[in-house]
């Protein structure tokens, strides 16, 4: 079964290389699992303060996610000196947007924060993919179609 068959009418929205989106989702799952492993290991295994453990986990997971996006997802040839600051800007913007949306939708409008997070993550996943592809990781071989 091809990517085109799996994605159906959504296929054209993913651009010239929809397999990159599938790799992007895979890298996200790997990053979340890595973050959870670090967090649990630091809090439960080493009895580290939760806040410090979250910070360490976020930094390590962010680094892993950057490398996965650069080398696995987009197969970008862009130099780190160009891509890394842009990635950090997207990451920071995504965190700020998530905080703002959660505050407005949950704290002010009274929607359940779990629902807000599910909707935000779905929208942000697609949005961040396009920003990474078009602004952060350009200059690599990700534009070349492949038959994943």
C-alpha positions as CSV (number, residue, x, y, z in Angstrom):
1,X,0.0,0.0,0.0
2,X,1.4,3.4,-1.0
3,X,1.5,6.6,1.0
4,X,-0.9,8.1,-1.5
5,X,-3.5,5.3,-0.9
6,X,-3.2,5.6,2.9
7,X,-3.6,9.4,2.9
8,X,-6.2,9.7,0.2
9,X,-7.4,13.2,-0.3
10,X,-4.9,14.6,2.2
11,X,-2.0,13.5,0.1
12,X,-1.7,16.8,-2.0
13,X,-1.5,18.9,1.2
14,X,1.7,17.2,2.3
15,X,3.6,18.6,-0.7
16,X,6.1,16.8,-2.9
17,X,7.2,14.3,-0.2
18,X,4.4,13.0,1.9
19,X,6.6,10.3,3.3
20,X,8.3,13.0,5.3
21,X,5.1,13.6,7.2
22,X,4.9,9.9,8.2
23,X,8.6,10.1,9.3
24,X,7.7,13.3,11.2
25,X,4.9,11.5,13.2
26,X,7.3,8.6,13.9
27,X,10.0,11.0,15.1
28,X,7.4,12.6,17.4
29,X,6.5,9.3,19.0
30,X,10.1,8.5,19.5
31,X,10.7,11.9,21.1
32,X,7.8,11.6,23.4
33,X,8.9,8.1,24.5
34,X,12.4,9.3,25.1
35,X,11.2,12.3,27.1
36,X,9.0,10.0,29.3
37,X,11.9,7.6,29.8
38,X,14.2,10.5,30.9
39,X,11.5,12.0,33.2
40,X,10.6,8.7,34.9
41,X,14.3,7.7,35.3
42,X,15.3,11.1,36.8
43,X,12.3,11.4,39.1
44,X,11.7,7.8,40.1
45,X,15.2,6.4,39.7
46,X,17.4,9.2,40.9
47,X,14.8,11.0,43.1
48,X,15.5,14.3,41.3
49,X,13.1,17.2,41.8
50,X,10.3,17.1,39.2
51,X,10.8,20.6,37.9
52,X,14.5,20.0,37.3
53,X,13.8,16.6,35.7
54,X,11.3,18.2,33.4
55,X,13.8,20.8,32.3
56,X,16.5,18.2,31.7
57,X,14.1,16.0,29.8
58,X,12.8,18.8,27.7
59,X,16.4,19.8,26.7
60,X,17.4,16.3,25.8
61,X,14.2,15.5,24.0
62,X,14.4,18.8,22.1
63,X,17.9,17.9,21.0
64,X,16.8,14.4,19.9
65,X,13.8,15.8,18.1
66,X,16.0,18.4,16.2
67,X,18.4,15.7,15.1
68,X,15.6,13.4,14.0
69,X,13.9,16.2,12.1
70,X,17.2,17.2,10.4
71,X,18.5,13.8,9.5
72,X,15.5,11.4,9.4
73,X,12.4,13.4,8.6
74,X,13.6,16.1,6.2
75,X,17.0,14.7,5.4
76,X,18.2,18.3,5.4
77,X,21.6,19.4,4.1
78,X,21.1,22.8,5.9
79,X,24.0,23.6,8.2
80,X,23.3,23.5,12.0
81,X,24.4,27.1,12.3
82,X,21.4,28.0,10.1
83,X,18.8,25.3,11.1
84,X,19.3,25.2,14.9
85,X,18.4,28.8,15.6
86,X,15.3,28.6,13.4
87,X,14.3,25.3,15.1
88,X,14.7,26.9,18.5
89,X,12.5,29.9,17.3
90,X,9.8,27.5,16.2
91,X,10.0,25.5,19.4
92,X,9.8,28.7,21.5
93,X,6.9,30.0,19.4
94,X,5.1,26.7,19.7
95,X,5.5,26.7,23.5
96,X,4.3,30.3,23.8
97,X,1.3,29.6,21.5
98,X,0.4,26.5,23.5
99,X,0.5,28.4,26.7
100,X,-1.6,31.3,25.3
101,X,-4.2,29.0,23.7
102,X,-4.5,26.9,26.9
103,X,-4.8,30.0,29.1
104,X,-7.5,31.6,26.8
105,X,-9.5,28.4,26.0
106,X,-9.2,26.7,29.4
107,X,-8.6,29.3,32.1
108,X,-10.8,32.1,30.6
109,X,-13.3,30.3,28.4
110,X,-13.6,27.3,30.8
111,X,-13.0,24.5,28.3
112,X,-11.4,21.3,29.7
113,X,-7.7,21.6,29.4
114,X,-7.3,18.0,28.2
115,X,-9.6,18.7,25.2
116,X,-7.7,22.0,24.5
117,X,-4.4,20.1,24.5
118,X,-5.7,17.4,22.2
119,X,-7.0,20.0,19.7
120,X,-3.8,22.1,20.0
121,X,-1.5,19.1,19.5
122,X,-3.3,18.0,16.4
123,X,-3.3,21.5,14.8
124,X,0.3,22.2,16.0
125,X,1.6,18.9,14.6
126,X,0.6,19.8,11.1
127,X,1.5,23.5,11.4
128,X,5.0,22.9,12.8
129,X,5.6,20.3,10.1
130,X,5.0,22.8,7.4
131,X,7.1,25.5,9.1
132,X,10.0,23.1,9.6
133,X,9.8,21.9,6.0
134,X,9.5,25.4,4.5
135,X,11.7,27.5,6.7
136,X,13.9,25.5,9.1
137,X,15.1,22.4,7.2
138,X,15.1,23.6,3.6
139,X,18.2,23.0,1.6
140,X,18.3,19.2,1.9
141,X,17.0,16.3,0.0
142,X,13.5,16.3,1.6
143,X,12.0,17.7,-1.6
144,X,12.8,14.5,-3.4
145,X,9.8,12.1,-3.4
146,X,10.4,8.7,-2.1
147,X,8.4,5.5,-1.8
148,X,8.4,4.9,1.9
